[in-house]
Amino acid sequence: MDISYRQLRAFIEVASNATFADAAVKLHLTQPALSSAIKKLEQQLGGRLFERNTRNVNLTPEGEQLLPNALRLLRDWDNTFSDIQNLFAMAKGQLTLCAMPSFAESHLPLLLSEFHHAAPNVNIRVVDVVMEQVIHEITAGSCELGFVFEPERKDGLIFESLFADHFVVVANPIQAQKLSKFPQWQECLSQPMVMMNRGSAVRQWTQTKLQKYGEPNIVAETGQLSTLGKLIKHGLGISIMPSICEQQMKGLGLEIRQIKTEPLVKNVGLLCNAKKGLSVSAQALWEQAVRHYK
């Protein structure tokens, strides 16, 4: 059965008005065109919807039963397409993104503040998880885009670099006294170290770099960089971590030292699923982030 939006509107207007003439005026149709639309609708349904006389029209019992359902269908139709228009115009909607906690705490608030100013009716949901989980969320389609270090493998993923992060040495004031202004990798090996858990990309990158000069003395491991900072503060060891953690670490009273010789540099950027298109809101945030850093 191929009943159109136009036929439903015609039926509702005739049912709501005393005559075909009044309904035709509201629909901007000629009376013959309106009569034809109603007649076709009745033929498709298999019976009359109106009782007609020379003065007015009245609904048949079947027409009376159809009217509330027709009103609901028309309302649902209008709401559905209005909602889609609002999504395209970013007048409403929800955007789910994920970010490494280090990025979520340091860079993300300003980006989201700028985005909210441009799209105030888009609800933003942030999933702050470690790098490996960000990649999983994007691959699984649970989040539209993510802020993360560039993955070693990008099968089925699209990555766009925003900036380069130079890893730094982090120490408490007592530990820092044993380090030069710009520590060498060998100096780091002379002190106990705390690191991210095995299997994390940050752990792999830092340990691979250190092992070129010797074997680090790792006394503690953790899954969060924020916890790592607290271990450093209480003297368990020094660590090497991304510079996007710098403000967070300084807030704990820790000192930051740059590695000038053979620095460890990794790109931080945006990640999305290559097999899934971005929503209008996600695409807008992506483009805004690129403009922000470039």
N, C-alpha and C positions, 0 to 999 in steps of 0.2 A: 504494500500500500504506500503510495507516494503522495502524502498530504504535506503541503508546504506551509511555511511560516506565514506567507501572504494569505492563504486560505483561512488559517486559524484567526488571524487578525480580522479578516472580513467577517467571519462568524461572530466573533466577540463584539465587534462594533454594531452589527445588525441586531444582536441580542440586547445590546445596551441602549439602542435608540428606537424611537417609535416607528420610523420609516426607513426604507432603503435609501431615500433621498438624503436624510440626515447623515446616515452612515457613510454614504458615498462622498459627501462633502468633507467629513473628517479624515477619510482615507485618501482624499485627492484622486478619486476615481469617478468615471462616469457611471450612471446607474446601470447601463447594460453590462459594463465590465464587472461591476460588483455582483449583479444577478448571475452572470456567467460563473464567477468564482464560487458562489454559494451552490449553484446547481451542480457544478463539478464535484464539490465536496460531498453533497448529498448522494450523488451517483456512486462515489467511491465508498461511502459508508453503507449504502444500500437502503436508504429511506429518507423521509423528509425530516428536516430539523425545524422548520418554521411553518406556521399556519398563516397564510396571506389573505388579506381582503383589500378592499379599495382604500381603506384609511390607514391601516397599520399592519404590523406583523407580530406574531406571538410565537413563542417557543412551543414545540411539541414536547410531550413527556421525554422523548429521547434527547431532544435539544436541551431540555432542562438538566438532564443528567450529564450531558457532555460539557455544559458551560463551566462548572467549577474546575473540571480537569483541563479544559482548554486554557483557562486563566492560569492554572498552575504551570502548564507546559510553556506558555508564552513567557511567564515570569522566569522560569528556570532557563529558558533559551536566552533571554535578555541578560540575566545575571551571569550566565556562563561566558558569554562573549564580552561582556563588560569587564569581568574579572581578567580575561586574557588580555584585553586592551590595557588594563591597569598594570599587568605584569610587564608588558612591552614598554609601557611608559614609566615603569618603576614607581607607580603610584601606590603599589602595595606588593606584598610577597615576602618570602623568606629566603635568606641566603645562608647556607651552611658551609663554613670553611674550617680548615684545620691549620695549625701552626705549631712549630716547635716552641716549648715554653720560653726559651731564651728570646725568640723573636716576638712571641706574644706579649712578653713583658716590656721589651725595649722599643720595638719599632711599630708594632701593630696598633696600639691605641691611637696614634696620630693618623695613621692611614684610615682607620675606621671612623674617626671623628670627621675627616674630610669627606669620606664617602657618605656618612649620615647627613651631613649638611646638604649634599647634592641629592640624596634619595632618602628623605626622612621617614617615609612610610614603609621602607624595607626592613623587616626584622632580621637581625644578624645573630647567628648562632656560631660561637667559636668553640672548636674542639682543640684544646691545647694538649698535645701528646708528643712523645719523643719522635725523632726523625723517622725511625723505622715504622712507627704506627701511622705517621702522616702519609707515608708512601702506601701503606696498606689501605687506609681510608680512601685515598684517591683511586687506587686500583679497584677497590670494591664498589666504588660509586657512592659511598656514604657521605662524602663531602665533594663539592664541586671543584674547589681549588685549595691549594695548600701553600704555605710558606715554609721553605725547607732548604737545607744544603743540597747542592746538585748531587743526585744519586749516581753511584758508580754505574748502575745499569738502568736504562730508561726504556725498557721494552713496554710498549703500549702507553707510554707517558710522554707528555710534552713539558719541557722545562725551559723557562726564560730567566736568565740571570738578571738580578737587580743590582748587586754590588759584590765586591770581593771582601771576604773577611780574613784578616790576618790574625792567626791564633797568637795568644799571649801567655806569659807565665803569670800565675796568680799565687801570691804568698801573703802570710800575715806579716806584720812589721818586724817581728824577730827573725823569721825565715828570710825576709827580704834583705836583711843586713848581710847575709852570706852570698848575695847575688850581685853581679855587676849591673850597671845601668841598663845595658843591653845584653842580657845573658846569652851565652853560647849553649848549645844543646848539651855539651859535656857537663856544664855546671849544674844543669837540672838533675843529672844522674847522681850527683854527689849528695843529694838530699832524699829523704823518703818522699814517696809520691802517693797521691790519691787520684783515682781515675774513674771514669764511667765504667759501667759493667761490660764484661766481655760480650762481643756480638754487636755492640753499638758502633756506628760509623766513626764517631768522635774518638772512641777508644782505639779503634783500628788505625786511624790516621796518625794519632799522636804516638802510639806505641811503635808503629812502623818507622816513624821518623827517629824516635829515640834509639831504637835498636841498631841504627847505623853506627852509633857511637858507644853502645854498651847495653847492659841489661838494667832496666829501671827496677828500683826497690819499691814495689807497689804494696802499701800496707792496708789500703781500704778501697772498696769499690761501691758505687751507688748508681742508681738509674736516673737521677735528676741532677742537673748542674747546680740548682739552688742548694741541694743537700751537700754537694761537693764543696760549695763555698763555706758552709758551716763546718765541715770537717777541716778545711784549711784554717779557718778562724781559730779553732781549738787546737791547732798545732799538730794534727796527724801527719801532714805532709803538704808539699806544694803541688800545683797542678798546672797543666797546659789546657787552655780552653778557648773557645771562640771569643773574639773581641766584642761581639754583640752582648756578652754578659758583663761588660766592663762596669756599667753604672750599677748593676745589681751587686757586683762584688765590692765595689767601692762603698756601697751602702752598708756592707758588713764590716767595713773598716779594713779591708784588704788592699794590698798594693798590686799594681799592674806593671809588668815590665815587657817591653816589646822585644821581639826576636828579630834582629836586623840581618843576621847571617843565615842564609838558607831558610827563610821563613816558611811556615806552613800556611798556605793560602787556599781557601775554598770559597766557591761562589755560593751566595745565598740568592734564592729566587722563587719564582712561582711555579707550581706544578699542577697539571690537570691531566685528566684521562683522555688519551688521544682518540678513543672510540666514542666519547660522549661529547656532544656540543655543550657549550656553556650557556646558561640562561642569560637574559639581557642584564640582570643585576650582576652576575658573576663576571661577565665580559666587561662591564663598566668598572668594576673594582680592579680587574686585571689591568685595564688600560690606565686607570688612575695611578696604580702602583708603579707601572713602567714610567709614566711621566714624572712621578715624584722623585725617582732615583736617577732619571736620565735627562 
